[in-house]
Structures are given as structure tokens and as C-alpha cells.
């Protein structure tokens, strides 16, 4: 057979194509799959291609409908006008505000505003690209160096999101052969990072080193790397961990220790340096320091501080940094200035502690269940029912007090609460008013 006889032309080629298409369609019908050109997906239930049928959305819709039937207004997404301070303006009215992370009153400070404005004038409003591929701005590195100095460690890396900082850091550093243990009340971002990593996950009892050690003694040898994750100040309950005990355990079991300082930097320690200053420990005693810029530091974003190898590893491999735009220069400048003011004006940290201590003592005196709170900026009022917590939040709002309910599934139903965030700017009269109204219900 010659080469010329192999090819198909004209009518023969057309017939072969038709037979192929017919055979394909028959097979597709047998397998209940049809080409896009001839039919849509058969027998697919609505819930698999409609957003309003997603189980998560349906739960939200059912909850909102039930709350509305009970006469409770949606307590979330209120529109505030102005700076989130001890007083906030909503719909033209002033409210004593206990729903802000502005612990040191630095957000809105004219000096920080000016630093951000100067950065905008020089660099614009966006970094406009990933720092790895497009370069960076001096103010971004200046912030990282200042944070590293704050912790007395080698270096620091700043991310555009606090939540993403935990997710991408844990997801990058650990894998399926590793073990990650975390406090039972750890933040969602840590849990999401563990899911991404594929590492084995174990939960130890809240702030319970003995519970942690029991797990490590039993299974540490089954894994390669092991990470222990705790928070510096637990944002739902307002208590702090026994850091020296956790450091001792991580050393004996050859594990890494990560401390999430989202709510403890600027709050703990004489000058706001956080949990390590509170316990008077060296920064290098902890392997991974994580924190956010959106609370005491008047900006937005997150950071990881630690030894040089850790930072270099993340700088070149963490997807949340490599494939994300850099922190806006204005936000970097704001947080850089906030660190300077925090250290230069330690009275802010002192005032915050005094206000929080006063709130805690007054609340307990009135018989309010404040749970585990130790009086460090975060103080819950445990209500024990999501509906009651939502109703109480509404009643307080009607009396000029803005405080948000924390309801199931964010916490267990029996632990539903109002969560009060204190600021150094709160006055004792404002605290007294809130406590008196709360205790009257």
C-alpha cells in the first residue's frame, strides 16, 4: 500500500466523521453525559448548581428568618461614620462603642493619619503588584525591620491579611507527614491553615499544657515535624496562656511553637510588646511569632517574625505572599508610626489595662459571668443563649451602647455571649453606664 492510499478525502472522510460523532453521542447517552452542543447536564438536582441551595446559605437564611420572626434586628453590619473609637456614630447618633480593636486609640491619631498621607503622596494607594516579582517600597521593609526589633528576632515578613497570614504560613511550612496541635479555642485561620497543609491535627484542652503533653507523649514519634499553636490573648475569652510551660514542652518534644499575637501585641507587657514582655522572655524562645496590624497598630495586614531561615522560606514560597500584592505603603506607614507611638507613649498601654481591670471588677461585682477573662482588653459577658445574646445586644443598642453578640456556631450555644473590647480611651463613666444597663436586664 502506498502512502497516497492511506489518506481519506471527500465523501469517505465525511462519512467517517459522521460515524465517529454518532458513536460518541451514543456513548454519551449510555453514560448519561451529553455534549454541550446537544444537551445540558441531565438530572442534576438544583442544590448542585444554585447558590441559594447551598447548605451554608440555607442555614444563614433560616437563622435570619427565625430571628426576624422573634422581633430581633440584625445586630451585624451596622454602618459607622467616623473613626472606630470609644464613641462611634451610627445613623447620626453617638454610641459608647465596645466593638472596636482600636485598643490604644491610635487609629485616627493625627500623627498616624499624616504618616499615611505622606506615604500616599509618595507611593500612591497601592503597592500594585507582588513584592517578589515587581519589587518593594522602603516603607514596607522598614515596618518589617521594626517588627523584628520589637520581638528581638532576625527578621519579619508582612502579609496583606491577618487571616491569610496564618493560612499560608501553616500551609506552606507543614505537610501530610507532620503533626499540628492547637488550643481548643484557636482562631479559625489556624484551622484553615492546617486543612491546607494536610498535616494531622490534634486539639488540646484550652490553655492546658498537661493536655498537650499527654498527646505529645503518645504520638509525637509517629510524625516528622510537629507544630504547637496557641494565642497570646484569646479573642473570645480574654485570657492568656502560660507561655513558659509551653516553651518547656516544645523544647522537650522537639516541636515548633507558634504564638498568634493578633490581640496581645499592644495590650500585654509594660510597653505593649506582647506576651513575651509580659513573661519577660527572649523573642527567640518562640519559633514563630504571628500578629496582625489591624488592632493596636492602626493598620491592616498580618506578619510573621522569627529566624532568618523561616522568613526567607516564606518570602519565596508562601502563596499568600508570593502571589499576592504587597501591603499598601500607606498601611505600612501607619503601622510603622503606631509602633513608634506605642513605645514612646506607654501610658496608653497602662490606661488600657486600668480600664479593662475596672470593667472586669465592676462586671463581676454585678454578678455578670465574665468567663475566663483576665482583664486584658477582651471581656465577655456569657449569656448562654444565642437568641438572648442577640436580644440583649439590641436592648443595649437602644440605650446607646454598641456591643456585638457572639452566637452559635462561632461559640457553643451554652457559651453565647456579648463580647466587650476595651480601649484606653474609654472613660470610667462610660464603663459604669454599660455595666449598670447590662446588669439591669
C-alpha positions in Angstrom: 0.0 0.0 0.0 1.4 3.4 -1.0 1.4 6.5 1.1 -1.2 8.1 -1.2 -3.7 5.4 -0.5 -3.7 6.0 3.3 -5.5 9.4 3.3 -9.3 9.9 3.2 -10.7 12.6 1.0 -14.2 13.9 0.1 -17.2 11.7 0.7 -15.2 8.9 2.5 -13.8 11.4 5.0 -17.2 13.0 5.7 -18.8 9.6 6.3 -16.0 8.6 8.8 -16.5 11.9 10.8 -20.3 11.3 10.9 -19.9 7.7 12.2 -17.4 9.0 14.9 -19.8 11.7 16.1 -22.7 9.3 16.2 -20.7 6.8 18.1 -19.6 9.5 20.6 -23.2 10.6 21.1 -24.4 7.1 21.7 -21.7 6.5 24.3 -22.5 9.8 25.9 -26.2 8.9 26.2 -25.3 5.5 27.7 -23.2 7.2 30.3 -25.7 10.0 30.9 -23.4 12.6 29.6 -24.2 14.6 26.5 -22.1 17.1 24.6 -22.7 20.7 25.4 -23.9 21.4 21.8 -26.7 18.8 22.1 -27.9 18.8 25.7 -27.4 20.2 29.2 -26.4 18.2 32.2 -29.2 15.7 32.9 -30.9 15.0 36.2 -28.6 17.3 38.3 -30.5 18.5 41.4 -31.0 22.2 41.9 -28.8 22.2 45.0 -25.7 21.4 42.9 -25.9 24.4 40.7 -27.7 27.1 42.6 -26.2 29.4 45.2 -29.4 29.7 47.1 -29.4 26.0 47.6 -26.0 25.8 49.2 -26.4 24.3 52.7 -24.4 27.1 54.2 -26.6 29.8 52.7 -29.8 27.9 53.7 -28.6 27.8 57.3 -28.0 31.5 57.2 -31.4 32.3 55.7 -33.2 30.1 58.1 -31.5 31.7 61.1 -32.2 35.2 59.8 -35.8 34.4 59.2 -36.2 33.0 62.7 -34.6 35.9 64.3 -36.8 38.4 62.4 -39.9 36.5 63.5 -38.9 36.9 67.1 -38.6 40.7 66.6 -34.8 40.9 66.8 -33.0 43.2 64.4 -29.8 42.1 62.7 -27.0 43.2 65.0 -24.3 42.9 62.3 -23.0 45.2 59.6 -24.1 48.5 61.2 -22.7 51.4 59.3 -20.4 53.6 61.4 -19.5 57.1 60.5 -16.0 58.2 61.6 -13.2 56.6 63.5 -13.8 53.4 65.5 -13.1 54.8 68.9 -14.7 54.6 72.4 -17.5 56.5 70.9 -18.9 55.8 67.4 -21.6 57.4 65.3 -24.3 55.3 63.7 -27.2 56.8 61.8 -26.3 60.2 63.2 -26.4 59.1 66.8 -23.5 58.6 69.2 -22.9 55.3 70.9 -20.5 54.1 73.6 -18.6 51.6 71.5 -17.3 48.3 72.8 -16.9 46.7 69.4 -13.5 48.0 68.2 -10.0 46.6 68.2 -8.6 50.1 68.5 -7.1 49.2 71.8 -4.5 52.0 72.1 -6.6 54.7 70.4 -4.0 55.0 67.6 -6.3 54.6 64.7 -7.4 58.1 63.8 -4.4 59.7 65.6 -3.5 62.8 63.5 0.2 61.8 63.5 -0.6 58.4 62.1 -3.0 59.9 59.6 -0.2 62.2 58.5 2.2 59.4 58.0 -0.3 57.5 55.8 -1.0 60.7 53.8 2.7 61.3 53.2 3.1 57.6 52.0 0.2 58.1 49.6 1.7 61.2 48.2 5.0 59.4 47.6 3.9 55.9 46.7 0.2 56.0 45.8 -2.6 54.0 47.3 -1.5 50.5 46.3 1.7 48.5 46.0 0.2 47.4 42.7 2.0 44.1 42.4 3.6 41.2 44.3 6.8 42.3 46.0 8.6 39.3 44.8 8.1 39.9 41.1 7.8 43.7 41.0 9.9 45.0 43.8 9.0 46.7 47.1 8.9 50.0 48.8 11.3 51.1 51.5 8.4 51.7 54.0 7.4 48.0 53.7 10.8 46.8 54.7 11.1 49.5 57.4 8.0 48.1 59.0 9.3 44.5 58.9 12.6 45.5 60.4 10.8 47.4 63.2 8.6 44.5 64.0 11.7 42.2 64.1 13.3 44.6 66.5 10.2 44.6 68.6 10.4 40.8 69.0 14.2 40.7 69.1 14.4 38.2 66.3 16.2 38.0 62.9 13.5 39.2 60.5 9.8 39.6 59.7 7.5 39.3 56.7 4.3 41.3 56.3 1.2 40.0 54.5 -1.9 41.9 53.3 -4.3 39.9 55.5 -4.1 38.6 59.1 -6.3 35.6 58.3 -4.3 34.7 55.2 -1.0 35.0 57.2 -1.9 32.0 59.3 -3.4 30.1 56.4 -0.5 30.5 54.0 2.2 30.2 56.7 1.0 26.9 58.2 0.0 25.6 54.7 3.5 26.3 53.4 5.6 25.0 56.2 3.9 21.8 57.1 2.6 18.7 55.2 1.0 15.3 55.4 3.8 13.7 57.4 3.6 16.3 60.1 1.6 16.9 63.2 -0.1 20.2 64.3 -1.6 20.6 67.8 -3.6 23.6 68.7 -5.6 25.0 71.6 -9.3 24.1 71.6 -10.2 27.8 71.3 -7.7 28.7 68.5 -8.7 31.1 65.7 -10.4 29.8 62.5 -7.4 31.0 60.4 -5.1 28.4 62.1 -7.6 25.6 61.5 -7.9 26.6 57.8 -4.1 26.6 57.5 -3.9 23.1 59.0 -6.5 21.9 56.5 -4.4 23.4 53.7 -1.2 21.7 54.9 -2.7 18.2 55.1 -1.0 17.6 58.4 -2.5 15.5 61.2 -4.5 17.7 63.6 -5.0 17.2 67.3 -6.7 19.5 69.8 -5.6 20.0 73.4 -7.7 21.5 76.2 -7.8 25.2 76.4 -4.7 26.6 78.0 -3.8 23.2 79.4 -0.1 22.3 79.0 -0.7 18.9 80.6 -3.3 18.0 78.0 -0.9 19.0 75.2 1.9 16.9 76.8 -0.3 13.9 77.1 -0.9 13.9 73.4 2.7 14.5 72.5 3.9 11.7 74.8 1.6 9.3 73.0 2.1 10.2 69.3 5.0 12.6 68.8 7.2 9.8 67.4 4.8 9.0 64.6 5.4 12.2 62.8 8.3 14.3 61.3 7.7 17.9 62.2 5.4 19.0 64.9 3.9 22.4 65.4 2.1 23.7 68.6 -0.2 26.7 68.1 -1.5 29.0 70.9 -2.8 32.6 71.1 -1.2 35.4 73.1 -4.6 36.7 74.1 -7.7 34.7 73.3 -10.0 36.9 71.5 -13.2 35.3 72.6 -12.4 34.8 76.3 -9.8 37.4 77.2 -7.3 35.1 78.9 -3.6 34.4 78.2 -1.6 31.1 78.1 1.2 30.0 80.4 3.9 30.7 77.8 6.9 29.4 79.8 5.2 26.0 80.2 4.5 25.7 76.5 8.1 26.7 75.7 9.4 24.0 78.0 7.1 21.3 76.4 8.0 22.3 72.8 11.8 22.1 73.7 11.5 18.6 75.3 9.4 17.2 72.4 11.4 18.9 69.7 8.5 20.8 68.3 7.9 24.2 66.8 5.9 26.7 68.8 3.7 29.4 67.1 2.1 32.2 69.0 -0.7 34.2 67.4 -0.4 37.7 68.9 -3.3 39.3 67.0 -4.8 40.6 70.2 -1.9 40.6 72.6 0.6 42.9 70.8 -0.1 46.4 72.2 -2.0 45.0 75.1 0.3 42.9 77.1 3.6 43.9 78.6 4.6 47.3 80.1 5.2 48.8 76.7 2.9 46.7 74.7 5.5 44.3 73.3 3.1 41.4 73.9 3.2 38.1 75.6 7.0 37.7 75.7 7.3 41.1 77.5 4.5 40.0 79.9 6.6 37.0 80.9 10.0 38.7 80.4 11.2 36.1 77.8 13.5 36.3 74.9 11.9 36.6 71.5 13.8 33.7 70.2 12.3 31.4 72.8 9.3 31.1 70.4 9.8 29.8 66.9 7.0 31.6 65.0 5.5 34.9 66.1 2.4 35.8 64.3 0.4 39.0 64.6 -1.9 41.5 62.9 -1.6 45.2 62.1 -5.3 45.9 62.4 -5.7 46.0 66.2 -3.3 48.1 68.3 -1.2 49.0 65.3 -3.9 51.0 63.4 -3.4 49.4 60.0 -4.3 46.2 58.2 -2.5 43.0 57.4 -0.5 40.4 59.2 3.1 39.4 59.9 5.4 36.5 60.8 8.5 37.2 62.8 11.3 34.7 63.6 14.7 33.4 62.5 16.1 34.3 59.0 15.6 30.8 57.5 11.9 30.9 58.4 11.4 34.3 56.8 13.4 33.6 53.7 11.4 30.3 53.2 8.1 32.1 53.4 9.3 35.1 51.3 10.0 32.8 48.3 7.4 30.1 48.7 4.3 31.1 50.7 1.5 31.6 48.1 -0.2 34.2 50.3 2.9 36.4 49.8 4.4 35.3 46.5 1.1 35.5 44.6 -0.4 38.4 46.4 0.0 42.1 46.1 2.2 43.7 48.8 0.8 45.7 51.7 -0.2 49.2 50.6 2.5 51.7 51.5 0.0 53.9 53.4 -0.9 51.0 55.7 2.7 50.1 56.3 3.5 53.7 57.2 0.5 53.9 59.5 1.6 50.7 61.4 5.2 51.8 61.5 4.2 55.1 63.1 1.9 53.3 65.5 4.8 51.2 66.8 6.8 54.4 67.4 3.9 56.0 69.3 3.2 52.8 71.3 6.7 52.7 72.6 7.1 56.5 73.1 3.7 56.7 74.9 3.5 53.7 77.3 0.7 55.5 79.2 -1.7 54.1 76.5 -0.9 50.5 77.5 -1.2 51.4 81.2 -4.5 53.2 80.7 -5.9 50.3 78.7 -5.0 47.9 81.5 -6.6 50.1 84.1 -9.9 50.4 82.0 -10.0 46.7 81.4 -9.3 45.8 85.1 -12.0 48.3 86.1 -14.6 46.8 83.7 -13.8 43.3 84.8 -14.1 44.1 88.5 -17.3 46.1 88.1 -18.9 43.4 86.0 -18.1 40.7 88.5 -19.4 42.8 91.3 -22.7 43.0 89.5 -22.8 39.2 89.1 -22.1 39.2 85.3 -20.5 36.0 84.1 -17.2 37.1 82.5 -16.0 33.6 81.9 -12.2 33.2 81.7 -11.3 36.8 81.2 -8.3 38.1 83.0 -9.0 41.8 82.2 -6.8 42.3 79.2 -8.8 44.3 76.7 -11.3 41.5 75.9 -14.1 40.8 78.3 -17.1 38.5 77.5 -20.5 38.6 79.2 -21.6 35.0 79.0 -25.4 34.8 78.3 -25.8 31.2 77.5 -28.3 31.6 74.6 -27.8 32.9 71.1 -31.3 34.4 71.0 -30.9 36.1 74.4 -27.5 37.4 73.4 -28.9 39.0 70.2 -31.9 40.5 72.1 -29.6 41.9 74.8 -27.3 43.4 72.2 -30.4 45.1 70.7 -31.6 46.4 74.1 -28.2 47.8 74.9 -28.1 49.5 71.5 -31.4 51.1 72.2 -29.7 52.5 75.3 -26.7 53.9 73.5 -24.3 51.0 74.0 -22.8 49.3 70.9 -21.6 45.7 71.7 -21.9 42.7 69.4 -23.3 39.3 70.3 -21.2 36.2 69.6 -23.6 33.4 68.8 -23.6 29.8 67.7 -21.7 28.4 65.7 -18.9 30.9 66.5 -19.2 29.6 70.0 -21.1 26.8 71.6 -24.7 27.6 72.3 -24.2 27.5 76.0 -21.3 30.0 75.6 -23.2 32.6 73.6 -22.1 36.0 74.8 -21.7 39.7 74.4 -18.0 40.5 73.8 -16.7 43.8 75.1 -13.5 45.2 73.6 -11.9 47.9 75.8 -9.8 50.9 74.7 -7.5 53.2 76.6 -10.0 55.9 75.5 -12.9 54.5 77.4 -13.8 56.6 80.5 -14.9 55.0 83.8 -18.3 56.8 83.5 -18.8 55.0 80.1 -17.9 51.7 81.6 -20.2 52.3 84.6 -23.1 53.1 82.3 -22.6 49.9 80.3 -22.3 47.7 83.4 -25.3 49.3 85.0 -27.5 48.8 82.0 -26.3 45.3 81.4 -26.8 44.2 84.9 -30.4 45.6 84.9 -31.6 43.1 82.3 
